[in-house]
Amino acid sequence: MDTLRYELVFSEGTDSGSSAGDVVTVERTSATGPGGHPVYTDPTGIIRAEISDQGEVRVLATGGHQDPAQGVRARPLPDAEERS
């Protein structure tokens, strides 16, 4: 079964090995991205990302003049049934 939720980790662009950065939880949508993989979104719809079955992340622009982030990591989260 496919992962329904991920944490996206946006690094601060440092090469020091620090884990500092922003973390956003996204959930799977019914949409498919340009690479044919599922699209995930945060509750606001501002963050949209295509995530492959290998965990590769492609952040998708959701507005004009937006520069999609690079170097974003995806951490799978347990589904609601698994947390019970």
Secondary structure, DSSP 4 states (H G I P E B T S, - for coil): ----EEEEEEE-S-SS----EEEEEEEEEEEE-TTSSEEEE-TTSS-EEEE-TT--EEEEP-STT----SSEEEEEE--HHHH-
